[in-house]
């Protein structure tokens, strides 16, 4: 695949991010657009775990959710613009293949529990790219997408962060103009997560708190997407909006401080095979320009660049066909829990959300600089951390 920029250019980091994102995404979108994903994509999973009925939707939903801001914004000419145009067309063809009941790659939206999860990520992609991944779809494909989203209503989500998957699907149906969007699923998720708030910007994942990255993988980003989509439709929700956004901002500050000077981060909790997807919430805050005061966007870019290098740009991250392998840094199949398979791994693309910002944005245009941990451990001044009261 042709690289976008010379690494000696002023847009070195952006070019590097784009190279990495397209390296991850090209096999999935090309195979699906050609309706050969089931034929081509290997399914690596834990011994004794059969994920073949759900892994393909995992790959598509998670990949598009991470790529969506880049697909939605920017020029359609020049090297990057031509790539954007090409990949956007692939994404639309992939959506068609995934939701067309006559397709050999038609995906499972209704059998078992897992489809709730990855239909929500697919819905999140549409919210993040409403023009390119919705308005420009053929009417036939739009109808199929709506049917797919609604099929998940037959499934009951787990009493955990999964409540947000149902809520996000309904918020997307509202955004798409469906009159039967279900306010109760949204209300339940928002109010239950308020009950699960444990302080200082963090929520427990269900009744019990766990040290893991699910506040970043799912909870904070989806709370923000839901409240920004439907917050004005209900007074109770409107009153929650500022609190939800403040907590997400605080959590972004925490995530930035977890990135060590060399780009590593604490190996806490489950789903570490999502690699750099652990910084979904920080990347979303950068995209939406809601980084905490004092946290410079170019410092966040520098930190996340090192995280990408440590988690994706290492030997054996991909198999011989270009598909992601299970691991955090290379191929480490032993860290794949029973619910992890090849498709799950594409949550790593959430780190690439800031590619939806223009190249002229300070996130990309300013020279890289040290983030908090690098400042601290080289003996420089750094800001004292402050809890969210």
C-alpha positions, 0 to 999 in steps of 0.5 A, a space after each residue: 500500500 502506498 504511504 501517504 506522506 514522507 516521514 520527513 514532512 511536517 505532517 509526519 505524525 498524521 501520515 504515520 497514523 493514516 498509514 497505520 489505520 489503513 493498514 488495519 482497515 484495508 483487508 476488512 473493507 476490501 474483502 467485504 466490499 467484494 463479498 468475500 469476508 467470510 471466505 477470507 478472514 481467519 477467525 482466531 479465538 480462545 481454544 474451545 470458543 466459537 465466535 464465527 457467528 459474531 466476529 464479522 460484525 465485530 470487525 465491521 462495526 468497530 473498524 467503521 466507528 474508528 474510521 468514521 470521522 476521517 471518512 466524513 471530513 476533509 478533501 477528496 483530492 490530493 493523496 489523502 483525499 483520494 484515499 479518503 474517497 476510495 475508502 469511503 466508497 469501500 465502506 458504503 459497499 461494506 455496509 451494503 454487503 453486511 446488511 443485504 439479506 441476499 449477501 453471502 456476507 450478510 451479518 448476524 444482527 439478532 442471534 445471541 447477545 453479541 450483536 447488540 454490542 457490534 450493531 451499536 458500534 456500527 450505529 456509532 459509525 453512522 453518527 460519526 459520519 452521517 453524510 458519508 455513511 448514511 445520507 449517501 447510501 442508496 435507499 435500499 441500503 438505508 432500509 436494510 440498515 434500519 432493519 438491522 438496527 431494529 433486529 437487536 431489540 429482540 435481545 436483552 442487554 447484560 446489566 452492565 455497560 451493555 445498556 449503552 449499546 441498546 441506548 446508542 442504537 435507539 439514539 441513532 434511530 432517532 437521528 435517522 428519523 425513525 418515529 418509533 425510537 425507544 426512549 425507555 432504553 435510553 432513559 434506563 441506560 443514562 439513569 442507571 449509569 448515573 447510579 453506577 458513577 463512583 467518583 472522579 470521572 469514573 463509572 463502575 461497569 455494572 454493580 461492581 467496580 473493575 480496574 480495566 479500560 471499559 470507561 474508555 472502550 465503551 462507557 464514556 464515549 457512548 454516554 457522550 454520543 448518546 447525550 449529544 444526540 438526544 439530550 435535548 429531547 427530554 428535560 431529565 437528559 438535558 440536565 445530565 448533559 453537562 455532568 456527563 461531559 465534565 466526567 468525560 473530560 476528567 477521564 481524558 485527563 486520567 488516561 493521558 497520565 496513564 501513558 508512560 514516557 515510552 508509550 506503554 500503559 498499565 496492563 489492567 483488567 480484561 480486553 487488553 487485546 484491543 491494544 490502543 483502543 484503550 485510549 478511545 475516550 482520550 481520542 474522542 475528547 481530542 476529536 470533539 475539542 473537549 480536552 481538559 484545560 492545560 492539556 495541549 492537543 499536540 502533547 496528546 498527539 505525541 503520546 498517542 503516537 507512541 501508544 500506536 507504535 507500541 501496540 500496532 507497529 511491532 512484529 506479528 501484529 498482523 498475520 500473513 494476510 494482513 489480518 490482526 492477531 490477538 495480542 497487545 504488542 505482537 501476537 500474544 494469543 494467551 491474553 484473548 478471553 473467551 469472547 475475543 476473536 479476530 473481529 473483536 480486535 478492530 476496536 483498536 481503530 478508536 485511537 484514530 478518531 483525531 484523523 477527523 480533524 483537519 491537518 491545519 488543526 493544532 492537534 496536527 499542525 503544531 510541533 510534537 511535545 512532551 506529555 505529562 509522564 515525559 515531563 515528570 520523568 525527565 525532571 521538568 515542571 508538570 501540572 499537579 493532578 486535581 480530582 473532579 469534585 
